[in-house]
Amino acid sequence: MKRTIAVSLGALSLTAAGLVGFAPTAGAQTAAPAGVQAGAMHLYQNDNYGGGTYSWTSSDSSFANNYWNHESSAGSVNDGASSMKNTTSQVVRLYQTSGGSCSGDRYTADPKSSDKDLSSNSSNPDFDNKASCVKF
C-alpha cells in the first residue's frame, strides 16, 4: 500500500512538472491587437483610431510621400493624423516640421501608449493634423 501511494505521488509530481514546463512565463509579451503591428508607431487619419492608418518602425524625416493605407488615392499622411498608438518599448516623438532635423512643435508618445484624439492632451500640444516627421 505504501509503495502504491509513493508511486502515485511520484507520477503526480512528474505530471505537475510537465504542466509547469508548458505554462507561459511571467512577463511574456502578448500579441498586438488585430490590425496593429507590434513594435511600431501607428498614426490614424481620424479620431478613435479610424480612417486610414500608417505605421513606422524607424525614424522618417518627411511624411510627404507617405499615404494612408499605402494608397496614394487615400491622401497624404503629412499633416493628417488625428490619433496614434505607440506599440514600441521606446519613446517616439512626432514633429510639426519635416526635414532632416525634424523641428517645430513636438508630440511625445510614451512607450506602449495610445491617444484616441491628438487635439486634447494635457502633457502635449494640440497635435491634430500637424505631424510631419517621426523620430524613434
N, C-alpha and C positions, 0 to 999 in steps of 0.2 A: 504494500500500500504506500509506504514512504517513497519507494522507488518510483511508482507511478506518478505521485504528486511532484517529485523532483523533475521527472522527465517532462511533465505537463508544464511546469513553471519555466523550464529551460526553453521549451518550444514557444511559449508565450513571449518570453524575453526576446527571442530571435525575431518573432513576428513584429513586435513593437519596434525593435531596432530597424527592421526593414522599412517599416512605415515612416519612421522619422527620416530615414535616408532619402525618401522621395518627397518629403514635405518642403514647401518653398521656404527659402531662408528669409530671415527678418531683413527688411530694407531692400528687398528685391524690387527692381523697377517694374512698374506696371506699364502696360501698353498705352500708347497715346489714344485719345478719343478718336472715334471714326472720322476719317477725312482730315486728320491733323497729323503731320509728320512729326515724330518725336525729335527733339533736339534742333528745333528751328524757330525762327521768328516769323509769325504769320500776321499779315495785315488783311483786313476785310474792308470791302467797299462801303458797307453800311453799318449802322449801329447793331448791337446784339449779334455780331459775327455773321451778318447776312450779306447777300450780293456776292460779288466776285472775291477771290482770295489770291494771295501771292505769298510765297514763303522763301526765306533766305536761311542759309546755314553759315554764311560768312559775310563780311562787310561788302557794301555796294555803295559807291560814291555818287551814283546818279540813278534815279528811277525812271529817267526819260524814255528808256527803251523797254520798260517792264510793263506788261499788260495783264489785266485781271484774267485769271484762269489761263494765262499764257496765250490769249487770243487777242490780236490787235483790234478786232471789231468790238471787244468788250470795253475798250478805253484804257487810258494810261493809269498806272498806279500812282504816278507822280502827283502829289497834292490831292489825293483822292481817298485816303484811308480814314475810316470812322471808328474802327475797333481793332483790337490786337490780342494775340496770345503769344507769350514767350514760353516755349516748352523746353528751352535750354536750361542749363545749370549755371548760366552766367548772366551778368547784367548786359543788356543790349540797349543802345541809345539810337533814337531817331532824331534827325536834324531837319530843320526847315530849308536850309540852303544846300544844294548839291554842289559837287565839285570835289577836287582832290582832298580838301581838308574837312569837308562837311562842317557847316557853321550855322550861325543864327540860333533861333530858339531851339531848345533841346527837350526831348521827352525821354525819361529814363524808365525802362521796363525791367523790373526786378526778375531774378530767376524764377521760373515756374509761375509766372503771373499772367493775368489777363485783365483786359479793360474793355467792357462792352460799349463804352461811349467815350471817345477821346476828347469830347468837349467839356466834360465835367470831372475835374480832378482836383484833389486838394494839394497834392505834392508835385504836380506837373502843370505846365501852362495848358490853356485850351489848345489842343493839337489836332482838332478835327480838320481834315482836308489840308494838312500842312506838310506831311512827311515827304521828303525828297531824297533822303540819304539814310543809310543804316550802318552802324559800327558795332562790332562784337568785341 
